[in-house]
Amino acid sequence: MSAHERRILLANVDRPGYTTDIACYQHHGGYIALQKALAMPPAQVCDEVKRSGLRGRGGAGFPTGVKWGFLDRKSGKPIYLVVNADESEPGTFKDRQIIYRDPHQLLEGTLITAHAIQAAQIFIYIRGEFQNGAKILAHAIEEARAHGLCGANTNQNKGYPVEIVVHRGGGCYVCGEETGLIESLEGKRGYPRIKPPYFPAVLGLYGCPTIVNNVETMAQVKHILEHGGAAFAETGAAGDSGTHLWGVSGLVKHPGLYEIEAGKATLGELLHDICGGPLDGRRFKALIPGGSSAKILKFGERFTGKLPNGTAFDWGVEDIPLDANSLTACGTSLGTGGVIVMDDSVEMVQALANINAFYAHETCGQCTPCREGSQWLARITKRIVKGGGREEDVAMLADIADQIAGRTICAHGDAVAWPVQSAVPKFREEYLESIHRRTSGQTQPKGLRLI
Ligand SMILES: Cc1cc2nc3c(=O)[nH]c(=O)nc-3n(C[C@H](O)[C@H](O)[C@H](O)COP(=O)(O)O)c2cc1C
């Protein structure tokens, strides 16, 4: 393990011989935090999580305790807890590691949350393709039930009396969006809902108050209860406490899943010290830090400005600290922590064509700007790659993206627009060069790889 890493969520999976059995989890201190939480009134557990400053790990980074505070507790309706295990953002592979390798950690955080918000039922909505993940979770829930930690025969001192249902999604990106997920869970097509009025904390699953939280967020809750909200808040960076899981993929020597305390390492340290640097003979060219919908960074560009706490900065890509505020200040986002690395063998128009094809396939079609715009973006980048591009296509890509961002029911529209809005100005010259080269019949310059 690199000195830059601090493995808390991944501590168990590092233990030699560690298995997903409840006995193994309990042998290493599992479910003690749940007992601690159960001895506290629910409101106090909510306060601890609020005090911790934990921000949701599903992409938007919304403060978890604040979200729980929005719950409509006066409606008299049951409160639902939905764990978002859809994890379909390209480049993201952290939640599945928790599910596959340490499922009881997720269950413990989830049961603590259920107690905190007084949930009547828990649903874990898992991406359809994660067949084994669903089986592992179902087995772990059976074990927890047999140990009196949940379900009809819960031991009141040890567990929280709630049923946990694992629901496999149909395999659709937009069903990861919380209101699309709720529609899908209700058995309908996963069309995201309009907010207002459909804020899940007020009008969620079956019209009842609902909290939707990401898998990693739930796992963090266990550690907040273990160490206390104040202690958790002291770790990490200003405005971004705790550790983050970073899933690094693409053109580095050692891609993988790494856990780093927020702000305690830079992108350069992640790429070079932890991931071993670029492949031999190559140089880094571009990077997407938070899953494919986050805005792209170009090696060589500089970022200047002030952080929310007033600190001035002047950074290159490799100097950016790995925390939410620093990445936002550089015009991108921490997103899901899915770092996609590209080196100088990648032709940027091909990379964008790949991304555009994904979002065009995944749009749900409800909002015209997203439905039509995503198709046009994909068609234009595809025609450039096929050798039919025109110079004006570059400006057209940016124009179309500008007409999508912020104009849709859900953030899928932003996910369509942001890669284009960030890549076009940064790689305009290369795009024009690709158009000229490919229209003249030359497809691939020496040294570039075909994606
Ligand atoms: C198109 C789209 C896809 C999303 N996919 C996921 C996903 O797969 N997993 C996830 O946790 N959040 C996903 N989100 C974010 C959720 O809407 C929601 O913000 C998150 O589950 C809240 O959990 P958190 O507060 O713990 O971060 C997605 C959002 C959008 C707009």
The ligand as a Gaussian input file, in Angstrom:
#p B3LYP/6-31G(d) Opt

LIG

0 1
 C      -28.007000       9.908000     -14.961000
 C      -27.628000       9.682000     -13.530000
 C      -27.163000       8.454000     -13.109000
 C      -26.838000       8.237000     -11.771000
 N      -26.356000       7.012000     -11.405000
 C      -26.059000       6.783000     -10.097000
 C      -25.586000       5.507000      -9.679000
 O      -25.418000       4.586000     -10.486000
 N      -25.313000       5.327000      -8.352000
 C      -25.488000       6.344000      -7.417000
 O      -25.256000       6.134000      -6.233000
 N      -25.926000       7.563000      -7.786000
 C      -26.220000       7.801000      -9.103000
 N      -26.708000       9.029000      -9.472000
 C      -26.929000      10.038000      -8.414000
 C      -28.281000       9.814000      -7.722000
 O      -29.282000      10.524000      -8.428000
 C      -28.284000      10.336000      -6.283000
 O      -27.776000      11.644000      -6.267000
 C      -27.444000       9.471000      -5.336000
 O      -27.837000       8.123000      -5.379000
 C      -27.627000       9.997000      -3.930000
 O      -26.789000       9.303000      -3.053000
 P      -25.719000      10.069000      -2.139000
 O      -26.424000      11.251000      -1.536000
 O      -25.324000       9.051000      -1.147000
 O      -24.618000      10.504000      -3.043000
 C      -27.009000       9.281000     -10.831000
 C      -27.472000      10.534000     -11.249000
 C      -27.764000      10.734000     -12.582000
 C      -28.249000      12.092000     -13.004000

